[in-house]
Amino acid sequence: MTDTVPACYNVSIVNPNQFWKTDKVLKTELPILAIQVAFVAVLSRLFSIIYKPLHQTRLISQISVGFLLTPPLLGRFTTIFEFIFPVNGVVNVEVLSHIGLIYYAFLSGLEMNLNTILNVNKKAASIAIAGIVFPILVAPCLYALFRNVYRHVMMFPLEESTNNAYILWTLILTVTGFPVVAHTLSELKLLYTGLGKAALTAAMIGDTYGWILFTLFVPFSINGKGAIYTVLSTITFVVVCIFVVRPLIQWFIDRKEDKDEWNDNQLLFIIMGVLACSCISDFLGAHAIVGAFVFGLILPHGKFAELVMSISDDFVSGFLVPLFFTGTGMRLMLIAIFSQETWPFIVVIILLLCALKILSTLFVTFFFGMRIRDGLTLGLILNNKGTMALIMLNIAWDRTIFSIPTYSVITSAVLLMTIVVSPVINAIYKPRQIFEQNKLKTIQKLRVLFSELAPRLPYMCSNQSSSTSSFPICAATRAAARPVLFSELAPRLPYMCSNQSSSTSKLRFIACVHNTRQAASMISIIECFNATRVSPLHIFALYLVELTGRAAALVAAHIGKPRSQLGEQNLTRSQEELESIHNTFDALGEAYDAVRVETLNVVSAYTTIHEDIYHSADENRTSLILLPFHKQLGLEGTLEVTSVAYKDINQNVMQGAPCSVGIFVDRDFGLVPKMNLHIRVVFVGGPDDREALAIAWRMAGRSGTKLSVVRILLLGEAVKVDASFHDEAQGILSAVIDTDRQKELDEEYISTFRLTAVNNSDSISYSEIDVHSGEDIPVVLNEIEKLGCDIYIVGQGNCRNSKVFSNLMEWCECLELGVIGDILVSNNFGSRSSVVVVQQYGYGGMAFGNNLIQKATNKGTFESIV
């Protein structure tokens, strides 16, 4: 960099004004700037599409655009390079990119959740601190090693002054990019696992510490001896902003929000505030982004922050910031590394640089008792580098602190750390495999296992251990109890202790909701599940939030924030919804001693949110996922579409759920008196119908509940087997579901039900109806509807292997409900009863193939049949 050649160009002054002298901007400079912005924006989007299967961040795509323009690639074609980045266009694009960087720092401060940082737990803080301290101690040694290994070459000489290089080299390796971590966890669907939550909190703390270190130490590499005055004045500026400016801004914004007086013109004051704080911090000797970040940090979070980010994020992140990151890629010259004879040793140094934070995280997680695989995964995630590292790299380049070889080595390490995270984690960490040993993934299996062990439960003490051949018995019943052989109970011991999380008698399931109305309807159906002390409920309420805009902003707004710390007027719409849903489910837990409720939220794109639901089900070892139907009851008493996206989510969940799935169609079920509830099960056959009967059977144990089971017997033409089914089925338990075997299982379960339930309870009834053809099914359902009930519980019908139902499925409007459920839900059917459609886990998810796509003409024909 000592051989840098200045580039000069002529500027024609056409404006005689003495204050503002310039060329014809609209004709000469604006077209060049437009070409540069368009080139970078289009190519960065193209690279994002290419890298999407690898789950890479936009930052990598934007750097790739710059690397494409280096001399080994397009940069060697002088004509192309000078057309895109001519000499007279460099200044303009540099100014615009730094303005974008300032506003990016402002948005980063705006999305920081101070409440989470101030109320952090010991584990997350220890991981974050270790990821900073260990690199600070080891990184200087690696820098010295690099200087000894790299030979001084006239073409690419090393920097002569090393003090400033030591500081920036070390700081670059300590920082963690919180927005990049949030994006990576969201892409890998680890965001709502225990590991993901720990990584997210540690990343937020590490990013905050990174800003502090940047503010304190970077001035020493820029200003030299006068840096101490810069640091003291910057600290004073930050204190004034927090304790003086923040209350004034808070009062002003709250007053505007109360009167709903905000408009786009008044948001210009925010933009001016960003520039003013940037100018102050730059004048004090710190970097301009420090002032922008502090200004974003002191602004009130909630509705206002959401408004500002929704307006500015697309323009800043989509057009301005890519210009800055593209410059980082253009300066990366790998030839400075691989042109040396010692390049293998330099590659080893790069790998060592990547391993520092991983090793520190492994050590701390081992201290907290985490598994090595989890510690390695956590270290990889926290090794993500973001904007802060690239800013320091550019400072080192602009101030000639780093030479070309040093810049190339540390930049290569930063990019390698970020690039390898997603592929490596996909290879070593697959959370779905962790919980495969959990067998209680259906209500039917849960009930069968409990019914087998229930007679023996009074004789077992959960707080004692057995080392003999017989299981210990409680003192109160010791005389009367017969010893239970250990060999009989050994296979089930992991599920039997009441002080463990997966008790045989406990039903754990997820209830997904999109809004408060759906939460109220979910509670109405949850109350019917007959929660008792012997058989309690553990409900995980998931509030599904669509990810729009910056992932880090939405995630930070929903993690670890006590509800009492924000006023109602500062909550965003999604936070208000979460607050209301939280209160609704809390009321359920307080009303029933045998019901435990945990309210969680999932922030993800609707196209992939089903994977987050899968991981939540695996993480919490649930037996059922309960989903809301995509239609709700309107004022005219008919079901109206709420959102088509909800339908897609339900279908995606049913295709690969790790446990049973239920879809709840609410027709004002909350208004039905639960002390006189009438449930009707339409049983045709198959695993889904058996699961539906198991759920209804559990509900029937509630006092005042009446259960009517109507079994449809297929005879004649209706018995014909669908031969195409065997080609499409991809069962988990077996490759092909045998029809005769399913009939045997149906008969066995129905016999058990009639023997133990129907014969012992006057509130449970059973009847059978013969069906000879497909046309008889709507007729039979109409006859059943005349009998009346409050709620139907039916199976989805997957794996029924019946040609009649396969033909009717082609005419269904809602494939996820199956034939029976679709008819019962149809507005033309005229039922006023709510419906629960169930799919049992273990036989493959529902396939929504092209052969089942609904056509417009088919819908009308099916409605006429109904």
Buried (B, 14 or more C-beta within 10 A) or exposed (E): BEEEEEEEEEEEEEEEEEEEEEBEEEEBBEEBBEBBBEBBBEBBBEBBEEBEEEBBBBBBBBBBBBBBBBEEEEBEEEEEBEEBBBEBBBEBBBEBBBBBBBBBBBBBBBBBBBBBBEEBEEBBBBBBBBBBEBBBEBBBEBBEBBBEBBEEEEEBBBBEEBEBBBBBBBBBBBBBBBBBBBBBBBBBBBBBBEBBBBBBBBBBBBBBBBBEBBBBBBBBBBBEEEBEEBBEBBBEBBEEBEEEBBEEBBEEBBEBBEEEEBEEEEBEEBEEBBBBBBEBBBEBBBBBBBBBBBBBBBBBBBBBBBBBBEEBBEEBBBBBBBBBBBBBBBBBBBBBBEEBEBBEBBBEBBEBBBBBBBBBBBBBBEEEEBEEEBBBBBBBBBBBBBBBBBBBBBBBBEEBBBBBBBBBBBBBBBBBBBBBBBEEBEEEBEBBEBBEEBEBBBBBBBBBBBEEBEEBBEBBBEEEEBEEEEBBBBEEEEEEBEEBEBEEBEEEEEBBBBEEEBBBBBBBBBBBBBBBBBBBBBBBBBBBBBBEEEBBBBBBBBBBBBBBBBBBBBBBBBBBBEEEEBEEEBBBEBBBBBBBBBEBBEEBBEEBEBBBBEBBBBBBEBEBBBBBBBBBBBBBBBBBBBBBBBBBBEEEEEBEEBBEBBBBBBBBBBBEBBBBBBBBBBBEBBEBEBEEBBBBBBBBBBBBBBBBBBBBBBBBBBEEBBBBBBBBBBEEEBBBBBEEBBEEBEBEEEEEBEBEEBEEBBEEBBEEBEEEBBEEEEBBBBEEBEBBEBEBBBEBBBEBBEEEBBBBBBBBBBBBBBBBBBEBBBBBBBBBBBBBBBBBBBBEBEBEBBBBBBBBBBBBBBBBEEEBEBEEEBEEEBBEBB
